[in-house]
């Protein structure tokens, strides 16, 4: 079977699993009049994505590769546990994300700490645990100096403390330019991330920093994200590889032994097709940066959105079907609270919507241009505007597709709307099994979160 045929088969299978899960969610009462919104995760699809990532890089290098899932993309302990079972680690960017990774059982050796604002306490914890750290800037590197060599750098007469097992490196910004979404472009001239390599004196400072610190053995960059072309991402990887070669030549040995190439593979939000693929990206890197794969360098990746987005669905009940100015409007329970990016920047973050009837079956019939509105009290709370769909009626459901990453796990508390329950599903010929990933937020929990225990604090 050709790769194109395999892709079509996988796409059809994913769509079939989704239809099974929606119907089963309604039949089993996970969704209904009293539970008007629920989030679903396709565990089969997640497993397949993790396998595809690992196979893609195994095909281009024999060197060790740590695939560290970017926890920010889906900060849910059961998801991290599932990815751990599939051979992945974790990339964390806060104490909270580190706590989630540890709760999932991810080993420190398979964890990478990246953040532009690490506190001294965070650095101490990472060094104590043996977690890899990528220093974002010279001031952060100075903090590491103080923790590792309190008497000064080795080359200047200082004696390092008992060595931490943490692999340490510096994050650099190759300053290549932006993709189609400025807010997510991390390699612009003025990006807040990393050491800006093209700024005057910056490259020389980085080389000197490694020469003075034999314990710096990694180099990190992250040039991609949604809206960034693979060619631009590959240029960023080539830039960090060339810098690693320059550092190793300057110190006369293979000091930089691991390159963290970040993640950022964009996601197709227009269809069920999963493009671009990890395989295409790995082959492009092999062509553009062959020296990276000759066995001298270990690799770290930090993919997030591309591993989860296509395998998530938010199912929301149509509470009312109305019209205004001649345009039909389906008022649903999925809006800005689960899709803030789409509501506030619809051109950059469009989402696909599927129509289902009251029994969770795909809705058929002629399409009618209509608005899909959320429950929040402002006019712009729309997930889709003038979208052609079979006409939605009261009691039907909308399926908001491709929401497995950065959507239902990043709730926005507009109107104090409670967080929906999240369930993983496995769909087979024998039926659909659901597992609770996160229970729905109760109103009591919501009140507590809003300071209910301190009601008299301001009197």
ROVEX-881539 format. One line per 8 residues: number of its first residue (from 1); their letters; for each residue x, y, z of N, C-alpha, C. Coordinates in steps of 0.02 Angstrom, whole numbers. Example, Ala and Ser with C-alpha at 12.3 -4.5 7.8 and 13.67 -1.06 7.14 Angstrom:
BEGIN
1 = AS = 660:-284:390:615:-225:390:660:-165:390 ~ 642:-112:354:684:-53:357:645:2:394
end
This chain:
BEGIN
1 = XXXXXXXX = 43:-60:0:0:0:0:44:62:0 ~ 29:110:-43:68:172:-46:56:214:16 ~ 103:261:29:95:305:87:33:348:80 ~ 15:366:18:-45:407:7:-108:366:23 ~ -108:303:3:-165:260:18:-170:247:93 ~ -112:237:125:-111:228:198:-140:288:233 ~ -122:348:209:-147:409:239:-223:414:232 ~ -250:396:173:-322:398:162:-357:349:209
9 = XXXXXXXX = -327:289:217:-357:239:261:-358:263:333 ~ -303:292:356:-299:317:425:-348:373:436 ~ -356:416:385:-403:473:391:-474:447:397 ~ -492:398:356:-559:370:358:-572:335:425 ~ -521:301:450:-529:266:514:-539:315:571 ~ -502:371:569:-509:421:622:-579:452:620 ~ -604:466:561:-672:495:555:-725:445:580 ~ -715:382:565:-763:331:588:-762:325:664
17 = XXXXXXXX = -702:326:693:-698:323:766:-732:383:798 ~ -724:441:767:-755:502:794:-831:496:793 ~ -859:472:737:-931:465:733:-957:415:785 ~ -920:360:794:-939:311:845:-940:342:914 ~ -888:381:928:-881:411:995:-935:461:1009 ~ -953:502:960:-1006:552:971:-1072:517:985 ~ -1088:468:945:-1151:432:955:-1152:397:1023 ~ -1096:366:1042:-1093:332:1106:-1096:380:1165
25 = XXXXXXXX = -1065:439:1157:-1067:489:1211:-1138:510:1227 ~ -1179:518:1175:-1249:536:1186:-1287:476:1215 ~ -1275:417:1187:-1311:358:1211:-1295:342:1284 ~ -1232:353:1304:-1211:336:1371:-1220:393:1421 ~ -1246:449:1398:-1261:504:1444:-1202:549:1461 ~ -1146:542:1425:-1091:589:1436:-1109:658:1410 ~ -1154:660:1361:-1180:723:1335:-1256:719:1334 ~ -1289:774:1347:-1361:775:1349:-1387:841:1375
33 = XXXXXXXX = -1451:846:1388:-1480:910:1411:-1447:935:1475 ~ -1428:889:1520:-1398:910:1583:-1322:914:1580 ~ -1293:889:1527:-1220:892:1516:-1209:919:1445 ~ -1217:985:1436:-1220:1012:1368:-1153:1020:1333 ~ -1098:1005:1368:-1033:1010:1335:-986:957:1364 ~ -949:924:1321:-902:873:1342:-844:871:1292 ~ -786:852:1316:-727:848:1272:-705:775:1267 ~ -687:754:1206:-669:685:1193:-600:680:1162
41 = XXXXXXXX = -561:630:1183:-494:618:1157:-490:548:1128 ~ -465:543:1067:-457:479:1032:-390:449:1051 ~ -390:401:1097:-326:373:1121:-291:333:1066 ~ -329:303:1021:-298:266:966:-258:314:921 ~ -288:372:907:-253:421:866:-191:449:900 ~ -195:460:966:-137:485:1003:-80:436:1000 ~ -95:372:1011:-43:321:1008:-11:318:939 ~ -52:323:887:-26:320:819:19:380:805
49 = XXXXXXXX = 0:438:830:42:497:820:110:491:854 ~ 110:465:915:173:455:950:218:406:914 ~ 188:353:888:226:303:851:254:332:786 ~ 214:374:752:237:404:689:296:451:702 ~ 293:490:756:348:535:773:413:496:783 ~ 409:444:824:470:406:839:497:370:778 ~ 453:343:737:475:308:676:508:356:627 ~ 482:417:622:509:465:574:582:482:590
57 = XXXXXXXX = 598:492:653:667:509:671:712:448:674 ~ 683:390:692:723:329:691:746:312:620 ~ 708:335:570:726:321:500:783:364:475 ~ 800:418:512:852:463:487:914:465:532 ~ 911:435:592:969:436:636:970:375:681 ~ 1031:353:696:1040:299:745:1057:327:814 ~ 1067:393:818:1085:425:881:1024:426:926 ~ 1035:432:992:978:435:1038:936:498:1027
65 = XXXXXXXX = 870:490:1031:824:546:1024:775:544:1082 ~ 769:600:1118:717:608:1169:661:650:1139 ~ 603:621:1133:545:658:1111:508:682:1173 ~ 516:746:1189:487:775:1250:424:813:1232 ~ 366:786:1250:302:817:1234:296:885:1269 ~ 276:936:1233:267:1003:1261:204:1004:1303 ~ 212:1002:1369:156:993:1415:104:1049:1407 ~ 126:1109:1389:78:1164:1381:24:1148:1331
73 = XXXXXXXX = 38:1104:1283:-11:1088:1232:-71:1050:1259 ~ -60:1011:1313:-116:973:1342:-96:953:1413 ~ -102:999:1461:-79:987:1529:-126:944:1570 ~ -131:881:1552:-175:834:1585:-134:772:1603 ~ -135:754:1666:-92:699:1690:-106:633:1652 ~ -169:612:1642:-179:550:1605:-152:551:1534 ~ -153:609:1502:-125:615:1435:-49:607:1437 ~ -17:639:1486:55:632:1493:74:560:1509
81 = XXXXXXXX = 33:527:1548:45:457:1565:39:413:1504 ~ -10:426:1462:-18:389:1400:42:398:1354 ~ 65:461:1347:123:474:1304:186:442:1333 ~ 192:441:1400:248:407:1431:248:333:1413 ~ 188:302:1415:183:232:1398:202:220:1325 ~ 195:271:1283:214:265:1213:286:286:1200 ~ 325:301:1254:396:313:1246:417:386:1245 ~ 372:432:1262:389:503:1260:405:530:1330
89 = XXXXXXXX = 443:585:1331:457:622:1393:416:685:1395 ~ 443:737:1429:404:798:1438:449:859:1434 ~ 424:910:1400:454:977:1402:409:1021:1443 ~ 436:1051:1496:395:1090:1543:420:1162:1544 ~ 374:1208:1559:391:1279:1558:366:1316:1619 ~ 353:1279:1673:331:1310:1735:334:1258:1791 ~ 333:1280:1854:329:1232:1909:266:1188:1905 ~ 211:1217:1882:150:1178:1875:157:1123:1824
97 = XXXXXXXX = 185:1138:1767:194:1087:1715:242:1033:1739 ~ 294:1052:1776:340:1002:1803:304:957:1853 ~ 261:986:1894:223:946:1942:178:896:1906 ~ 148:917:1850:105:872:1812:146:815:1782 ~ 204:831:1755:247:780:1725:269:729:1778 ~ 287:754:1837:308:708:1890:250:666:1914 ~ 190:695:1918:131:656:1938:116:601:1887 ~ 133:613:1824:122:562:1772:176:509:1773
105 = XXXXXXXX = 229:518:1813:281:468:1818:338:478:1769 ~ 342:536:1737:396:548:1688:461:561:1726 ~ 513:525:1708:577:529:1744:610:597:1731 ~ 649:620:1780:687:682:1769:732:677:1707 ~ 761:619:1695:806:611:1637:769:619:1571 ~ 703:614:1571:663:622:1510:624:688:1511 ~ 648:735:1553:613:799:1561:660:856:1544 ~ 633:906:1510:671:966:1491:634:1027:1517
113 = XXXXXXXX = 671:1072:1551:641:1134:1577:659:1192:1531 ~ 607:1221:1500:614:1280:1457:566:1332:1482 ~ 590:1392:1493:547:1447:1513:589:1510:1508 ~ 560:1566:1487:599:1628:1485:602:1663:1552 ~ 570:1634:1604:567:1669:1668:576:1621:1727 ~ 627:1580:1724:640:1532:1777:665:1568:1840 ~ 636:1551:1897:658:1580:1961:717:1541:1989 ~ 753:1569:2037:807:1531:2069:782:1466:2099
121 = XXXXXXXX = 722:1466:2127:695:1405:2157:683:1352:2103 ~ 658:1372:2045:648:1324:1991:714:1294:1969 ~ 765:1335:1963:830:1310:1941:859:1262:1992 ~ 853:1280:2056:879:1235:2108:844:1167:2106 ~ 778:1169:2098:740:1107:2096:761:1065:2036 ~ 768:1096:1978:788:1059:1918:856:1027:1927 ~ 904:1064:1954:971:1037:1965:970:980:2016 ~ 929:987:2067:925:935:2118:895:871:2091
129 = XXXXXXXX = 848:878:2044:815:819:2016:853:789:1958 ~ 897:828:1927:932:804:1867:895:816:1803 ~ 852:868:1802:814:886:1743:856:930:1697 ~ 850:919:1632:887:961:1584:860:1032:1586 ~ 906:1081:1580:887:1151:1582:919:1186:1522 ~ 879:1224:1486:904:1268:1433:900:1340:1458 ~ 958:1369:1472:960:1438:1496:937:1485:1440 ~ 894:1532:1458:864:1576:1407:907:1637:1392
137 = XXXXXXXX = 949:1659:1439:983:1723:1430:1045:1726:1476 ~ 1087:1776:1468:1148:1781:1509:1134:1786:1583 ~ 1081:1820:1603:1066:1826:1675:1048:1758:1704 ~ 1011:1719:1666:994:1652:1691:1056:1608:1695 ~ 1100:1615:1646:1163:1577:1648:1204:1596:1709 ~ 1203:1660:1727:1239:1682:1787:1209:1649:1849 ~ 1144:1639:1851:1113:1604:1907:1137:1531:1910 ~ 1142:1500:1852:1167:1431:1851:1240:1429:1874
145 = XXXXXXXX = 1279:1479:1853:1349:1484:1877:1352:1484:1953 ~ 1309:1524:1983:1310:1531:2056:1290:1466:2091 ~ 1247:1428:2059:1225:1365:2088:1275:1309:2078 ~ 1308:1310:2021:1354:1255:2003:1425:1269:2025 ~ 1448:1330:2017:1516:1349:2035:1514:1411:2080 ~ 1494:1404:2142:1487:1464:2185:1551:1502:2196 ~ 1609:1471:2184:1673:1506:2192:1698:1537:2127 ~ 1658:1533:2076:1678:1560:2011:1685:1505:1960
153 = XXXXXXXX = 1692:1524:1897:1697:1475:1843:1761:1436:1848 ~ 1759:1374:1823:1817:1330:1828:1879:1361:1797 ~ 1869:1391:1740:1927:1421:1706:1955:1481:1742 ~ 1918:1506:1792:1941:1564:1829:1958:1546:1901 ~ 1971:1481:1914:1994:1460:1979:1940:1434:2025 ~ 1876:1435:2003:1823:1410:2046:1818:1334:2044 ~ 1792:1305:2096:1784:1232:2099:1710:1216:2097 ~ 1687:1175:2049:1616:1160:2046:1595:1118:2106
161 = XXXXXXXX = 1532:1127:2126:1504:1085:2178:1494:1015:2150 ~ 1473:968:2192:1460:900:2167:1416:905:2105 ~ 1438:878:2049:1405:890:1985:1333:866:1985 ~ 1289:907:1959:1220:888:1948:1218:842:1888 ~ 1167:799:1886:1159:757:1827:1118:792:1773 ~ 1099:854:1785:1060:891:1737:1101:909:1675 ~ 1079:889:1615:1110:915:1554:1092:989:1548 ~ 1142:1031:1534:1131:1103:1532:1150:1132:1465
169 = XXXXXXXX = 1114:1182:1444:1129:1214:1380:1101:1285:1378 ~ 1106:1316:1320:1081:1384:1309:1032:1382:1251 ~ 978:1419:1258:931:1428:1203:952:1488:1161 ~ 953:1479:1095:971:1534:1051:914:1547:1002 ~ 910:1608:980:861:1630:931:897:1647:867 ~ 888:1608:813:923:1623:750:897:1683:713 ~ 842:1713:737:814:1774:708:802:1768:633 ~ 761:1718:615:748:1702:545:688:1738:517
177 = XXXXXXXX = 643:1762:560:583:1795:536:521:1759:561 ~ 463:1786:542:399:1762:568:364:1717:519 ~ 318:1676:546:272:1639:505:209:1680:494 ~ 154:1645:481:92:1681:465:55:1707:527 ~ 75:1684:587:44:1708:649:99:1740:691 ~ 101:1805:692:155:1841:726:160:1822:800 ~ 104:1815:833:104:1803:905:136:1736:923 ~ 141:1690:875:170:1625:889:238:1615:858
185 = XXXXXXXX = 264:1666:827:329:1660:793:385:1674:843 ~ 426:1623:856:476:1628:909:546:1645:885 ~ 555:1653:819:622:1665:793:625:1732:756 ~ 586:1781:779:589:1847:748:648:1887:776 ~ 661:1944:746:718:1985:767:711:2008:840 ~ 649:2017:863:638:2043:930:602:1993:975 ~ 607:1929:960:574:1878:1001:600:1881:1073 ~ 555:1865:1120:575:1866:1191:614:1804:1211
193 = XXXXXXXX = 619:1756:1166:650:1692:1184:723:1688:1163 ~ 766:1664:1208:834:1645:1191:881:1703:1179 ~ 943:1685:1165:995:1734:1149:991:1750:1075 ~ 983:1813:1058:974:1834:988:1041:1831:952 ~ 1049:1780:909:1114:1765:880:1141:1820:835 ~ 1097:1857:802:1120:1907:754:1134:1975:786 ~ 1117:1983:850:1133:2045:884:1209:2052:891 ~ 1232:2113:892:1304:2125:895:1336:2091:955
201 = XXXXXXXX = 1387:2051:942:1425:2019:995:1394:1957:1025 ~ 1331:1941:1006:1295:1886:1039:1326:1818:1022 ~ 1343:1807:959:1370:1742:940:1436:1729:975 ~ 1479:1779:976:1543:1772:1011:1533:1758:1085 ~ 1482:1791:1114:1468:1779:1186:1449:1707:1198 ~ 1407:1679:1153:1385:1609:1162:1445:1562:1157 ~ 1487:1571:1108:1546:1527:1101:1590:1532:1162 ~ 1601:1593:1186:1643:1602:1245:1610:1571:1308
209 = XXXXXXXX = 1544:1576:1312:1509:1547:1369:1521:1472:1373 ~ 1521:1439:1317:1534:1367:1317:1607:1352:1332 ~ 1652:1392:1305:1723:1380:1317:1739:1387:1392 ~ 1704:1430:1426:1717:1441:1498:1680:1391:1542 ~ 1634:1353:1513:1591:1309:1553:1589:1240:1520 ~ 1634:1196:1537:1634:1128:1506:1570:1090:1521 ~ 1532:1112:1571:1471:1076:1588:1411:1097:1545 ~ 1420:1144:1500:1368:1160:1451:1376:1112:1392
217 = XXXXXXXX = 1329:1066:1385:1336:1013:1334:1277:1011:1285 ~ 1230:1055:1293:1172:1055:1247:1165:1124:1216 ~ 1129:1125:1160:1113:1188:1126:1041:1181:1102 ~ 1002:1234:1111:930:1229:1098:905:1287:1056 ~ 859:1272:1011:821:1323:975:751:1297:962 ~ 706:1343:951:637:1325:935:612:1378:886 ~ 612:1361:822:595:1411:771:525:1404:745 ~ 492:1348:761:427:1335:730:368:1344:776
225 = XXXXXXXX = 310:1348:747:247:1347:782:194:1350:728 ~ 130:1353:749:77:1356:699:88:1415:652 ~ 85:1402:587:95:1455:538:166:1463:514 ~ 213:1422:539:282:1426:517:296:1369:468 ~ 323:1386:410:336:1336:358:393:1289:379 ~ 390:1227:354:443:1179:370:512:1204:348 ~ 514:1239:292:578:1264:267:610:1313:317 ~ 568:1356:348:594:1403:397:616:1367:460
233 = XXXXXXXX = 578:1316:480:598:1276:538:665:1242:525 ~ 674:1215:465:737:1181:449:796:1230:449 ~ 783:1292:427:837:1342:430:858:1356:501 ~ 810:1356:547:826:1366:618:868:1310:646 ~ 851:1248:627:890:1190:650:960:1193:621 ~ 966:1212:558:1032:1217:527:1075:1269:563 ~ 1043:1325:582:1080:1378:616:1108:1354:683 ~ 1068:1316:721:1093:1293:786:1145:1238:777
241 = XXXXXXXX = 1137:1197:725:1188:1146:711:1255:1180:694 ~ 1253:1230:651:1315:1265:633:1348:1298:693 ~ 1307:1323:739:1334:1353:800:1367:1299:843 ~ 1335:1241:848:1365:1186:886:1432:1166:857 ~ 1437:1162:792:1500:1146:759:1553:1199:775 ~ 1533:1262:775:1580:1316:790:1604:1311:862 ~ 1559:1298:907:1578:1291:978:1627:1234:987 ~ 1611:1176:960:1655:1118:968:1723:1129:936
249 = XXXXXXXX = 1725:1164:880:1790:1180:849:1830:1228:894 ~ 1795:1275:924:1830:1325:966:1860:1293:1028 ~ 1825:1244:1058:1851:1213:1119:1893:1152:1105 ~ 1894:1131:1043:1938:1075:1023:1913:1007:1043 ~ 1849:999:1056:1821:933:1073:1745:935:1063 ~ 1714:876:1068:1642:870:1060:1608:888:1126 ~ 1608:953:1143:1576:975:1205:1500:975:1198 ~ 1475:1007:1146:1403:1004:1132:1388:936:1102
257 = XXXXXXXX = 1354:894:1141:1340:826:1117:1266:813:1102 ~ 1223:863:1119:1151:854:1107:1122:920:1083 ~ 1081:916:1031:1048:976:1005:973:967:1012 ~ 942:1015:1046:870:1016:1057:840:1059:1003 ~ 803:1027:956:778:1063:897:708:1090:907 ~ 681:1084:969:614:1110:983:560:1070:947 ~ 503:1100:939:447:1067:906:417:1113:854 ~ 352:1126:859:321:1176:816:294:1151:750
265 = XXXXXXXX = 290:1085:739:261:1062:676:190:1089:670 ~ 174:1125:616:107:1153:610:55:1099:598 ~ -8:1116:610:-63:1069:604:-111:1093:550 ~ -136:1047:510:-187:1062:461:-254:1064:496 ~ -285:1122:499:-351:1129:530:-407:1131:478 ~ -391:1111:416:-441:1115:363:-475:1050:344 ~ -446:993:365:-475:928:348:-450:876:397 ~ -471:814:387:-448:759:430:-376:738:413
273 = XXXXXXXX = -349:762:359:-282:741:339:-230:770:387 ~ -184:728:410:-131:750:456:-70:770:416 ~ -66:833:400:-10:860:362:11:926:394 ~ 76:943:390:131:901:366:144:844:414 ~ 181:794:391:195:736:431:264:741:465 ~ 272:703:518:338:700:550:389:671:501 ~ 367:624:461:413:593:413:439:645:364 ~ 394:687:338:416:738:290:465:787:323
281 = XXXXXXXX = 452:805:385:497:852:420:565:820:434 ~ 565:758:457:629:724:471:670:716:408 ~ 637:699:352:675:692:289:701:759:265 ~ 662:812:274:687:878:255:748:897:296 ~ 746:884:362:804:899:404:864:859:382 ~ 853:797:364:909:754:342:941:784:279 ~ 900:811:235:926:841:173:962:907:187 ~ 932:948:231:958:1016:243:1016:1017:293
289 = XXXXXXXX = 1017:971:340:1068:971:393:1094:899:402 ~ 1127:871:352:1148:801:356:1195:787:415 ~ 1237:836:433:1284:824:487:1250:813:554 ~ 1188:835:561:1152:827:624:1136:753:636 ~ 1137:713:582:1114:644:588:1170:594:575 ~ 1233:616:582:1288:569:569:1311:532:632 ~ 1273:538:686:1288:500:746:1326:537:799 ~ 1350:598:785:1389:635:834:1345:671:886
297 = XXXXXXXX = 1282:684:867:1239:723:911:1177:682:931 ~ 1162:683:996:1096:661:1018:1046:716:1003 ~ 983:699:999:931:747:982:876:749:1035 ~ 847:808:1043:787:816:1083:735:853:1040 ~ 674:829:1040:619:864:1007:568:885:1060 ~ 527:935:1043:478:961:1091:411:973:1056 ~ 385:923:1022:322:931:987:263:930:1036 ~ 211:967:1021:153:970:1064:88:968:1025
305 = XXXXXXXX = 72:1024:992:8:1030:956:0:973:905 ~ 52:958:868:46:909:815:31:838:841 ~ 47:825:904:33:759:932:-39:751:955 ~ -72:806:972:-138:801:1004:-195:833:966 ~ -182:885:927:-237:926:900:-289:885:862 ~ -267:843:817:-314:807:773:-355:754:810 ~ -336:740:872:-368:685:908:-415:708:963 ~ -435:771:960:-481:797:1010:-544:825:978
313 = XXXXXXXX = -599:820:1014:-664:843:991:-703:872:1050 ~ -733:930:1041:-778:958:1091:-849:950:1064 ~ -891:916:1102:-961:905:1082:-1005:951:1123 ~ -1044:994:1088:-1085:1044:1123:-1157:1041:1098 ~ -1203:1043:1145:-1274:1040:1128:-1299:1108:1103 ~ -1343:1106:1054:-1376:1167:1030:-1434:1181:1078 ~ -1427:1234:1117:-1479:1251:1166:-1538:1285:1132 ~ -1523:1330:1085:-1575:1364:1049:-1554:1372:976
321 = XXXXXXXX = -1603:1369:931:-1592:1385:861:-1636:1444:843 ~ -1607:1498:820:-1644:1559:808:-1618:1591:744 ~ -1643:1650:728:-1617:1686:671:-1616:1760:687 ~ -1572:1796:653:-1567:1868:662:-1545:1898:596 ~ -1583:1946:572:-1568:1976:507:-1569:1926:451 ~ -1609:1874:459:-1615:1823:408:-1563:1768:412 ~ -1515:1773:459:-1464:1721:464:-1478:1675:523 ~ -1478:1610:511:-1487:1563:566:-1428:1565:615
329 = XXXXXXXX = -1444:1556:679:-1393:1556:731:-1407:1496:777 ~ -1356:1454:784:-1359:1398:831:-1323:1420:894 ~ -1359:1427:949:-1330:1447:1013:-1310:1384:1050 ~ -1245:1373:1058:-1220:1311:1087:-1184:1325:1153 ~ -1156:1273:1182:-1120:1280:1245:-1044:1279:1236 ~ -1020:1284:1175:-948:1288:1161:-933:1355:1131 ~ -895:1395:1166:-877:1461:1140:-810:1482:1166 ~ -806:1544:1187:-742:1573:1205:-710:1538:1264
337 = XXXXXXXX = -749:1505:1307:-720:1474:1366:-674:1415:1348 ~ -686:1384:1289:-642:1329:1268:-602:1347:1205 ~ -619:1401:1172:-586:1417:1109:-573:1492:1105 ~ -537:1519:1154:-524:1591:1155:-486:1614:1094 ~ -438:1574:1071:-399:1595:1012:-444:1601:951 ~ -488:1554:941:-532:1555:883:-580:1614:887 ~ -608:1627:945:-656:1682:952:-622:1750:941 ~ -563:1760:968:-530:1825:964:-487:1834:901
345 = XXXXXXXX = -466:1779:871:-426:1783:809:-448:1729:760 ~ -510:1734:736:-539:1681:694:-501:1669:629 ~ -469:1721:601:-433:1711:539:-372:1667:548 ~ -340:1673:606:-281:1633:620:-298:1563:647 ~ -356:1557:681:-372:1495:715:-442:1470:696 ~ -455:1458:632:-521:1431:613:-528:1359:637 ~ -588:1339:654:-601:1271:675:-656:1240:631 ~ -648:1176:619:-700:1139:583:-757:1123:631
353 = XXXXXXXX = -818:1126:604:-877:1109:643:-915:1054:606 ~ -934:1002:643:-978:950:615:-1046:956:649 ~ -1098:939:611:-1166:942:636:-1191:871:652 ~ -1219:863:711:-1247:798:732:-1319:809:756 ~ -1360:758:748:-1429:765:771:-1434:749:846 ~ -1494:748:872:-1503:742:944:-1482:674:971 ~ -1473:624:927:-1449:558:948:-1374:550:935 ~ -1341:603:914:-1269:599:902:-1250:571:835
361 = XXXXXXXX = -1298:569:788:-1283:543:721:-1266:602:675 ~ -1220:593:626:-1205:647:579:-1269:673:546 ~ -1276:738:545:-1336:768:517:-1329:777:441 ~ -1379:756:406:-1377:760:333:-1423:816:308 ~ -1424:823:243:-1468:873:213:-1430:930:183 ~ -1465:975:149:-1432:1032:117:-1400:1078:168 ~ -1345:1109:148:-1311:1154:194:-1342:1224:191 ~ -1341:1256:249:-1367:1324:256:-1315:1366:292
369 = XXXXXXXX = -1299:1425:267:-1251:1468:301:-1280:1491:368 ~ -1243:1479:422:-1268:1494:489:-1211:1510:535 ~ -1225:1544:590:-1176:1559:641:-1178:1505:695 ~ -1119:1486:720:-1115:1441:776:-1091:1482:835 ~ -1136:1496:881:-1123:1542:935:-1110:1504:1000 ~ -1071:1535:1044:-1058:1508:1109:-1104:1538:1162 ~ -1095:1518:1225:-1140:1539:1278:-1121:1604:1313 ~ -1063:1633:1297:-1039:1691:1333:-1078:1754:1314
377 = XXXXXXXX = -1082:1800:1361:-1122:1861:1352:-1082:1916:1318 ~ -1060:1904:1257:-1036:1958:1214:-1046:1937:1142 ~ -1056:1986:1099:-1078:1972:1031:-1028:1932:990 ~ -965:1939:1006:-914:1906:965:-902:1834:983 ~ -940:1806:1029:-929:1736:1050:-956:1689:996 ~ -919:1683:942:-938:1641:885:-880:1595:868 ~ -895:1531:861:-844:1483:837:-842:1480:761 ~ -896:1497:730:-898:1499:656:-952:1549:636
385 = XXXXXXXX = -938:1586:583:-984:1638:560:-1003:1624:488 ~ -1068:1623:475:-1093:1612:407:-1066:1547:378 ~ -1063:1495:419:-1034:1431:400:-1086:1385:368 ~ -1074:1358:309:-1122:1312:277:-1122:1245:314 ~ -1179:1227:343:-1189:1163:378:-1261:1143:371 ~ -1276:1078:377:-1347:1060:382:-1379:1100:438 ~ -1439:1125:427:-1470:1171:474:-1477:1139:543 ~ -1448:1171:593:-1450:1146:661:-1514:1165:696
393 = XXXXXXXX = -1542:1118:733:-1604:1130:770:-1590:1124:845 ~ -1637:1149:885:-1633:1142:957:-1626:1067:976 ~ -1577:1052:1019:-1565:984:1039:-1514:947:998 ~ -1493:975:941:-1439:945:902:-1372:958:938 ~ -1319:934:905:-1252:944:933:-1204:971:880 ~ -1157:1011:903:-1101:1029:859:-1039:994:884 ~ -1000:969:837:-935:939:853:-881:988:832 ~ -842:1012:880:-788:1060:865:-725:1018:859
401 = XXXXXXXX = -699:1012:798:-645:965:783:-576:995:794 ~ -527:951:796:-456:970:800:-439:1010:863 ~ -472:993:918:-465:1032:980:-426:996:1034 ~ -388:944:1015:-351:906:1065:-294:942:1098 ~ -271:996:1067:-215:1035:1095:-235:1108:1102 ~ -220:1137:1159:-231:1209:1172:-304:1230:1173 ~ -351:1184:1178:-421:1204:1179:-454:1183:1245 ~ -479:1121:1250:-518:1106:1309:-477:1101:1373
409 = XXXXXXXX = -412:1099:1368:-370:1098:1429:-345:1168:1447 ~ -368:1220:1412:-347:1289:1426:-409:1332:1433 ~ -445:1319:1486:-510:1351:1495:-502:1426:1510 ~ -548:1465:1482:-550:1537:1492:-614:1551:1532 ~ -608:1579:1591:-665:1581:1638:-712:1639:1627 ~ -727:1654:1565:-776:1706:1549:-845:1684:1574 ~ -881:1729:1607:-948:1715:1634:-948:1658:1686 ~ -889:1642:1713:-884:1587:1762:-915:1523:1735
417 = XXXXXXXX = -903:1509:1672:-927:1447:1642:-883:1389:1666 ~ -914:1336:1691:-877:1280:1720:-839:1242:1666 ~ -782:1214:1685:-741:1175:1639:-776:1109:1623 ~ -775:1089:1560:-809:1027:1541:-769:965:1562 ~ -803:910:1568:-770:847:1578:-733:826:1515 ~ -679:788:1525:-639:764:1468:-634:688:1475 ~ -647:654:1419:-647:581:1420:-607:554:1361 ~ -563:508:1375:-529:472:1322:-575:417:1297
425 = XXXXXXXX = -570:401:1233:-612:346:1207:-571:299:1163 ~ -592:237:1164:-567:185:1120:-626:156:1083 ~ -625:163:1017:-681:140:976:-660:79:936 ~ -697:25:943:-684:-37:905:-751:-62:877 ~ -747:-119:842:-808:-148:814:-855:-170:869 ~ -829:-180:929:-870:-203:985:-903:-145:1023 ~ -885:-83:1005:-915:-26:1039:-863:25:1061 ~ -884:72:1102:-841:127:1124:-835:124:1200
433 = XXXXXXXX = -774:127:1223:-760:131:1295:-732:200:1311 ~ -758:230:1365:-735:296:1387:-698:290:1452 ~ -648:332:1462:-612:337:1525:-608:410:1544 ~ -620:424:1608:-619:494:1631:-548:520:1634 ~ -536:573:1598:-471:608:1600:-474:664:1651 ~ -528:703:1650:-539:755:1699:-615:760:1710 ~ -635:757:1773:-707:762:1789:-732:833:1775 ~ -796:839:1758:-824:907:1748:-816:948:1812
441 = XXXXXXXX = -804:1011:1803:-798:1056:1861:-868:1068:1891 ~ -874:1057:1955:-938:1069:1988:-945:1143:2005 ~ -1006:1164:2018:-1016:1233:2038:-984:1247:2106 ~ -983:1197:2150:-949:1205:2214:-875:1217:2204 ~ -844:1180:2157:-773:1190:2142:-761:1259:2113 ~ -807:1281:2071:-801:1347:2039:-804:1402:2092 ~ -850:1396:2140:-856:1446:2193:-793:1447:2235 ~ -766:1388:2251:-705:1385:2291:-647:1419:2254
449 = XXXXXXXX = -642:1406:2189:-589:1437:2149:-596:1512:2148 ~ -657:1537:2153:-671:1608:2151:-669:1641:2220 ~ -636:1608:2269:-627:1638:2335:-685:1627:2382 ~ -726:1577:2369:-784:1565:2411:-768:1554:2485 ~ -709:1526:2498:-689:1514:2567:-670:1579:2604 ~ -663:1633:2566:-642:1698:2595:-694:1751:2582 ~ -758:1732:2586:-812:1778:2566:-811:1844:2605 ~ -790:1843:2667:-791:1904:2708:-724:1940:2709
457 = XXX = -678:1919:2667:-610:1945:2671:-606:2021:2662 ~ -650:2050:2623:-645:2121:2606:-693:2164:2648 ~ -728:2134:2694:-775:2173:2734:-739:2207:2791
end
